[in-house]
Amino acid sequence: MDSYLVPRGYGEAEFIEKRSRFIGQVWRVETEEEARAHIEEVRKKYHDARHHCFCYVLREGNVLRYGDDGEPQGTAGQPMLNVFVKEEVTNAVCVVTRYFGGILLGAGGLTRAYGGTAKLALDAAGISRMRLWAVLAVPCPYPLYERMRLLVEKCGGVVENADFGTDVLLTVLLPAEDVDGFQEKVTELSAGTVEVLVEEERFQPGPP
């Protein structure tokens, strides 16, 4: 199953340029309907703003859309879209709202402001990788706890939960294709005393 990058969550950022206020927002979406719903939601929330420029990227159907909402062509939606294409992030919608400050920015200034605000909003949202993850139960003696935790991180996994009983029972999220290699390293670390149990597999976002 393929893996791909998506926004980790909702992100918002503001940028001021020559008294113009730019408010950027990013969401993860699955469909055009979801993307357009967020765009309309922003139009209503900031109904007194002059411009609501947008872009969205969807993996299914390879959809790329943008709108300049009255700004000069190529100065708003396209530079916003370029941010997501460059970062290889999909299933995302971004809206940048502009409150005009009374000073013209020119084509170059607008391009930098819209593209820059989109990048700030994406940074605020963060990036995750959608992929097939294995959920592992990893029993761990207390003396090995710190080393086991570091091993999980080194192998690209995440400790979702640690249950401290007689031993520590770690719930670990690991890329499904890396489970065998991880088990080998655990066997080596524990001298064969710890066996990793695969509880389930999930297709979901995780670390990039």
ZINOR-V146799 format. One record per residue. N is the residue number from 1. PHI is phi as a letter, one per 40 degrees, with the letter a starting at -180 (999 if undefined). PSI is psi in whole degrees, -180 to 180 (none if undefined). NEAR is the number of other C-alpha atoms within 8 Angstrom. Layout:
# ZINOR-V146799
[[N & PHI & PSI & NEAR] [N & PHI & PSI & NEAR]]
This chain:
# ZINOR-V146799
[[1 & 999 & 135 & 4] [2 & c & 157 & 4] [3 & b & 152 & 8] [4 & a & 162 & 9] [5 & c & 140 & 12] [6 & b & 162 & 14] [7 & c & 140 & 17] [8 & c & -36 & 10] [9 & a & -155 & 9] [10 & c & 140 & 11] [11 & b & 143 & 13] [12 & b & 142 & 13] [13 & a & 154 & 11] [14 & b & 150 & 11] [15 & a & 133 & 9] [16 & b & 129 & 8] [17 & b & 114 & 8] [18 & f & 51 & 7] [19 & g & -7 & 9] [20 & c & 134 & 12] [21 & b & 124 & 13] [22 & b & 126 & 15] [23 & b & 114 & 12] [24 & b & 138 & 15] [25 & b & 141 & 14] [26 & b & 139 & 17] [27 & b & 155 & 12] [28 & c & 133 & 12] [29 & b & 163 & 11] [30 & b & -22 & 9] [31 & b & 163 & 8] [32 & c & -36 & 8] [33 & c & -44 & 6] [34 & c & -44 & 9] [35 & c & -47 & 13] [36 & c & -31 & 8] [37 & c & -40 & 8] [38 & c & -39 & 9] [39 & c & -44 & 11] [40 & c & -37 & 8] [41 & d & -42 & 8] [42 & c & -41 & 12] [43 & d & -40 & 9] [44 & c & -41 & 7] [45 & c & -43 & 6] [46 & b & 55 & 8] [47 & c & -20 & 7] [48 & c & 3 & 4] [49 & c & 155 & 10] [50 & c & -38 & 8] [51 & b & 141 & 11] [52 & b & 90 & 14] [53 & c & 149 & 13] [54 & a & 163 & 15] [55 & a & 154 & 15] [56 & a & 152 & 14] [57 & b & 128 & 15] [58 & b & 134 & 15] [59 & c & -46 & 8] [60 & c & 120 & 5] [61 & g & 0 & 5] [62 & f & 53 & 7] [63 & c & 128 & 9] [64 & b & 118 & 9] [65 & b & 149 & 8] [66 & a & 161 & 11] [67 & a & 139 & 10] [68 & c & -12 & 16] [69 & f & 51 & 7] [70 & g & -13 & 5] [71 & c & 157 & 8] [72 & d & 139 & 8] [73 & d & 133 & 6] [74 & g & 0 & 9] [75 & b & -6 & 14] [76 & b & -75 & 17] [77 & c & -41 & 14] [78 & c & -50 & 12] [79 & c & -30 & 13] [80 & c & -48 & 16] [81 & c & -38 & 15] [82 & d & -33 & 9] [83 & d & -46 & 11] [84 & c & -37 & 11] [85 & c & -45 & 9] [86 & c & -41 & 7] [87 & c & -5 & 6] [88 & f & 36 & 7] [89 & c & 132 & 14] [90 & b & -179 & 13] [91 & f & 52 & 14] [92 & b & 147 & 16] [93 & b & 140 & 14] [94 & b & 134 & 13] [95 & b & 129 & 14] [96 & b & 117 & 14] [97 & c & 135 & 15] [98 & b & 127 & 12] [99 & b & 115 & 10] [100 & c & 133 & 10] [101 & c & 3 & 8] [102 & g & -8 & 6] [103 & b & 127 & 8] [104 & c & 138 & 4] [105 & c & -17 & 8] [106 & g & 164 & 6] [107 & c & -45 & 8] [108 & c & -42 & 8] [109 & c & -41 & 8] [110 & c & -45 & 11] [111 & d & -46 & 12] [112 & c & -40 & 9] [113 & c & -46 & 11] [114 & c & -46 & 15] [115 & c & -42 & 14] [116 & c & -40 & 9] [117 & c & -39 & 15] [118 & c & -42 & 16] [119 & c & -41 & 10] [120 & c & -41 & 12] [121 & c & -39 & 15] [122 & c & -41 & 14] [123 & c & -39 & 9] [124 & c & -35 & 10] [125 & c & -35 & 14] [126 & g & 168 & 10] [127 & b & 134 & 13] [128 & b & 160 & 12] [129 & b & 121 & 13] [130 & c & 124 & 12] [131 & a & 175 & 13] [132 & c & 120 & 12] [133 & b & 144 & 12] [134 & c & 136 & 14] [135 & c & 119 & 13] [136 & b & 142 & 14] [137 & b & 120 & 12] [138 & b & 100 & 12] [139 & c & 141 & 11] [140 & a & 121 & 12] [141 & c & 147 & 8] [142 & d & -42 & 7] [143 & c & -21 & 5] [144 & c & -2 & 9] [145 & d & -53 & 10] [146 & c & -42 & 7] [147 & c & -36 & 7] [148 & c & -42 & 11] [149 & c & -43 & 9] [150 & c & -36 & 8] [151 & c & -42 & 8] [152 & d & -47 & 14] [153 & c & -43 & 9] [154 & c & -32 & 7] [155 & c & 7 & 9] [156 & g & 18 & 9] [157 & b & 179 & 11] [158 & b & 134 & 9] [159 & c & 110 & 11] [160 & c & -33 & 8] [161 & a & 149 & 7] [162 & b & 119 & 9] [163 & b & 113 & 7] [164 & c & 100 & 7] [165 & b & -135 & 6] [166 & d & -45 & 4] [167 & b & 177 & 9] [168 & c & 131 & 13] [169 & b & 112 & 12] [170 & c & 135 & 14] [171 & b & 117 & 12] [172 & b & 136 & 14] [173 & b & 123 & 12] [174 & b & 141 & 15] [175 & d & 130 & 12] [176 & d & -35 & 9] [177 & c & -11 & 5] [178 & b & 4 & 9] [179 & c & -45 & 10] [180 & c & -44 & 7] [181 & c & -38 & 7] [182 & c & -43 & 10] [183 & d & -40 & 10] [184 & c & -43 & 8] [185 & c & -37 & 8] [186 & c & -42 & 13] [187 & d & -43 & 12] [188 & c & -45 & 8] [189 & c & -40 & 8] [190 & c & 7 & 9] [191 & f & 37 & 7] [192 & g & 9 & 9] [193 & c & -14 & 6] [194 & b & 128 & 11] [195 & b & 131 & 10] [196 & c & 132 & 10] [197 & b & 125 & 7] [198 & c & 117 & 9] [199 & c & -40 & 8] [200 & a & 173 & 7] [201 & b & 142 & 10] [202 & b & 140 & 8] [203 & c & 109 & 8] [204 & a & 168 & 9] [205 & c & 148 & 10] [206 & a & -163 & 8] [207 & c & 147 & 7] [208 & c & none & 6]]
